[in-house]
Amino acid sequence: MRLAVTGGKGGVGKTTVAAHAHRILGWDAVDLDVTAPNLHLYLDCEEVERRRVHLLGPKVDPDSCTLCGECARACPAGALIVGRSWDFDPDLCHGCGLCVRVCPRGALDYVEIEIGEVREYRVRDTGSRLRSGRLNVGDRRSRHLVNHLLDRLEGDEILLDTPAGAGKEVYDALRAADAALVVTQPTPAAYRDLRRLLRVVRAADLPHVVLINMADVSERWTERIEREVDAPTLRAPRVDDPLESDELRDAVRAALDEL
């Protein structure tokens, strides 16, 4: 089974729960939160490999280009502007190659554009692997790096630490999973984001459970989540040291058993 640990709003304890789930299951893991990857900081890891990730983007031959603008009109991301000159914004390019294909004079060719890197780790206490994506600072193509990682998944027992939020890259991660452990907290902001995230989980058609982290912070909001969420819910206590807490690990284990 491929299990996604997801959390909607950042800061609800998703990565801490993912670390406990990894220790319990001993599976390989992939950190898909490419704008702020940190699962490796929660585990006893050593880095074993690092490689750059590229997209294919356009490069113009100024001697062949007539500035007709066909490439700019075809570009779905608006990465090209053609007027008195040919201008290209690599941060907007999705690497689809449509501009190269539609150019009537063959003035465009492909060039590699770096968007980030992938780091491979060995987790010492389990002997498993952790793969982590890291988007270049300022780059906006997080979904492409997430899908680069998803396209290279190997095996059936994998833990997916999804990005924060409920965007397209979260949906992509959930579509690659067989079940989801959804983490939230009993606060108005976390509950609002939980409802948005659960719509994405249901769209991905995944069996799922909701773990209410720090449930004793607000009995009123915990009870509201349990009452209004159409999914099994479990409680996890507030603890002083979440990474080493047996109580939190037992709550994560119960959530895994429920799945």
Secondary structure, 3 states (H helix, E strand, C coil): CEEEEECECCCCCHHHHHHHHHHHHCCEEEECCCCCCCHHHHCCEEEEEEEEEEEEEEEECCCCCCCCCHHHHHCCCCCEEECCCEEECCCCCCCCCHHHHHCCCCCEEEEEEEEEEEEEEEECCCCCEEEEEEECCCCCCHHHHHHHHHCCCCCCCEEEECCCECCHHHHHHHHCCCEEEEEECCCHHHHHHHHHHHHHHHHCCCCEEEEECCHHHCHHHHHHHHHHCCCCEEECCCCCCHHHCHHHHHHHHHHHHHC
